[in-house]
Every structure is written in structure tokens, then in C-alpha cells.
Amino acid sequence: MTTILTNLSLLLSKSSVTMASMPDDQIAINPKSSDFYRPTDRLKRGGLSGFVVKISGGRVTEKGANYFLLGFAIIVFIISIIILVTTL
């Protein structure tokens, strides 16, 4: 019985679940502890692509936001070349 509890406590400690001091046959899971939600569990978005996803309300994926930003940069580049050529 103690080996099972030891293995269970090792397993729970690795999965960021805390054990409270309870009788031997009960385990308490505390989801409000600081190590329950790790920063790696959250989705990390890049700067501008995350901004585009945020503005779209989540309708655009990060890949779609990257394509949008690439197209926007190409259009701005073409417009700047047109302006540069017409002013010379």
C-alpha cells in the first residue's frame, strides 16, 4: 500500500498537482495552486501575428495572420516603389 501511495505521489507531483495533508486513502487536488497552470500550457503568439488574431476576435488563425502580414508588407513595398519611381 505504501509503494502505491509513493508512486502515486510521484506521479501527481510530476503533473503539477498538489497533495494536501489528508488521510492515506484520500488525495486533494488544488487547481488554484501556483504550479497547476504553467506558462507552457498557454498558447504563445508572436507580436504582430498575435495582434492580428486578437483584432480579428480569434476568427483568423496564427498562420492566416502571418499570411495577412506578408501580403500587407508586399503591398506596402510595391506602393513605396511606385511612389519612389514617380518622384524621380
Secondary structure, DSSP 4 states (H G I P E B T S, - for coil): -HHHHHHHHHHHHHTT----S--TT-----TTSTTTS-GGGSPP--HHHHHHHHHTTT-S-HHHHHHHHHHHHHHHHHHHHHHHHHH-
